[in-house]
Amino acid sequence: MQQTIQQKPPVLKFLAIISIATAVILVITITPWNIVPTAITENVTVIAVTESGCVGESSLGHSVVVENCQAKVGDTISATSYVPAMEQNGYYDKIQQKLEKVTP
């Protein structure tokens, strides 16, 4: 006589895969991509020199510190900084334009 062995479906494995897929989809759709920092390299004018380095102001209005800098106040140097993506991609400008349309 042959014995037939019935295998149960891999429910636990299936639930794990579904849970991981759901988590990935939620992270991708919910993550606020506009606040993820992006690196920007630009020329800035030195406004101060400290023991930490030179301080310059970026075109977006952020203070940028460049370490090991030998420049003087008023010199133009290259600086890299991280800013939220929404400042770089014009997100704030779009929001401001929408607000101007609805503000009496």
Secondary structure, DSSP 4 states (H G I P E B T S, - for coil): -PPP-PPPP-HHHHHHHHHHHHHHHHHHHHS-GGGSEEEEEEEEEEEEEETTEEEEE-TTS-EEEESS----TT-EEEEEEEEEHHHHTTHHHHHHHHHHHH--
